[in-house]
Structure formats: C-alpha cells, structure tokens
Amino acid sequence: MDLLPTYGDRWQSTLYWQPSDRHQQSFQRLYDAILLANQQVNLTRITTPDDFWEKHLWDSLQGVAPWLKDAEASAQPLKVIDIGTGGGFPGLPVALVFPHWAIALLDATRKKIAALETVCETLGIANVSYLPQRAEQVAHQPTHRETYDLALLRAVGPVNTCAEYALPLLNLGGQAVLYRGQWSAAEEAALTAILPRLGGKLRSVRSQSTPLTQGVRHNVVLTKIDRTPDKFPRLPGIPAKTPLV
Ligand code: SAH
C-alpha cells in the first residue's frame, strides 16, 4: 500500500487546522480501503497519494473549513447529508474528522453505496448512514425533508440543480455548501434569481486554491430562510435536465 503524505504545514497555512496522528491514520486506512473497493466498483479515478491527499482529503475538508476553525460551532452534533457522494467525498473525510456529526451518504448508484458500506464497516466508521436513492425522491420523504443542518454537494451538476436538490432537505437556518471549481458572475446571478423560490438565500462565496497544484475552488454557501414549496424538487431527472431559471 502507498503511504499518504502528511503535509501538516499545508493544512495549517490553508485551513488553520492540522490532522492529529489519529486522523492521519484514519486517512491512510480510508485511502487503502477506497483503493481496494475501487477494484470492484468504479468509485474514483483519483488514486495517487498526492492526488488523493489534495483532491479528496484536502478538498473535502476545505468545504467545512469554518467548522474546522471554530471548536464551538463544530461541537454541535450536526445532521449532515452528502448528496451524490460517489466514492464517499466529501462525506467520508468529514465523518472521520467530526465523529459526533451524523452523515447520510446519498447516491443514486446502489453499487457505490454498497461499496461505501463495506468500506465503513471495515474501518469502523459508525457515524454514517446510507441512502441508495435519488435526491429528488429522498427530498420528498417526511423522515428526510427539512431535517438536515448541512448539505454537501460536490460535482453533482449545475449549481441551480444542486440548489433544487439541497434546499428541500435543509431545516430552517440550515446551510448547503456547493463545492465548485470556477465560479462566474453569470452563474451567481442565475443562482440568486431562483433561490427565493426554493426558500434559500446566498450566504457567501469563498474561494481557495488547492495547495499542491493551485487549482481553483469556490464554495458557494446557501442558507435556508423559508420553507420550500412542496413541488420542489421536481420529478426525478427534471432538475438536472431543465435546471430552474
Ligand atoms: N461527490 C463525489 C462524486 C461526484 S460524481 C465527488 O466529488 O467525488 C456525481 C455522483 O452524483 C454520482 O455518483 C451520481 O450517481 C450521483 N448523482 C447524480 N445525480 C444524483 C441524484 N439526482 N440523486 C442522487 N445521486 C445523484
């Protein structure tokens, strides 16, 4: 098995946080288990130690940087959903670092979720649950609708599609972090135009560059300020095919 880098100084200079030795061990075990599972199910193409460190570990955690920095805020036991988790990102690194948060891993591809279940059982990750379903369906189920404090979405589609998946799942005051690469004024204008219909508001746009390859990252953070009308999200497939305008 390949050894993951530590890069303590990079964590510190970018996120003002450093993994403990225990975190580093759990990252290594996660890396080994994901690579093993990847032989059966296509979970990720990011497999070298440096790429995994930057694009999976660092990137997953940069989206929750405000909680990494603020011990008081992160002490709250948040109910979190990772929508379109794929190979478990950003949800699994977040679950490892915030063991008192409950993280639901949602993905429409059943075999990816089954593979993540095996990974988490092997690693003893107990603060996760599994939703092998579409976001559009889960968001209409009373046990899930308007129950989450935090929604995380990385690489799940156009920003207006992501907003339509996430906002119905958030409770009032809840936040969604949309992990984006490039971010434009046009995207921001199109997003802010539709948020009121979903009960959401743009809270902030934070930018970062990735510490090893200087890639562009933006976190678009939404807050739920009003109940979402029952008609959202629309039927499965529609939010991606015809994003709200
Ligand atoms: N978040 C991961 C995976 C991104 S790939 C990462 O950044 O590495 C996008 C994933 O979203 C795929 O696994 C796909 O199955 C899932 N997905 C796309 N639309 C979805 C939907 N409407 N409901 C649930 N999962 C969805």
Residues whose N, C-alpha, C, O or C-beta is under 5 A from the ligand:
A	BS01	SAH	G84 T85 G86 G87 F89 P90 L106 D107 A108 T109 Q133 R134 A135 E136 R154 A155 V156
